[in-house]
């Protein structure tokens, strides 16, 4: 029997959505997995990136749980 798995809904916003070509997807991963590990697995690179799990800001070392919603939020620019 392998490691326990979990399912997380991943959301991308703004230019990340355009860069990656998708807005949301369900991702199945082994536990334990951190936000940073999933970001690396998905190939998401963005300076100044913020992360929110279940609509609360988290750090990259946050451990994901089954049913979490993870949003990758690029920095907002404008004038």
Secondary structure, DSSP 4 states (H G I P E B T S, - for coil): ----EEEEEEEE-HHHHHHHT-SEEEEEEESS-BHHHHHHHHT---TT-EEEETTEEE-TTPBP-TT-EEEEEPPP---
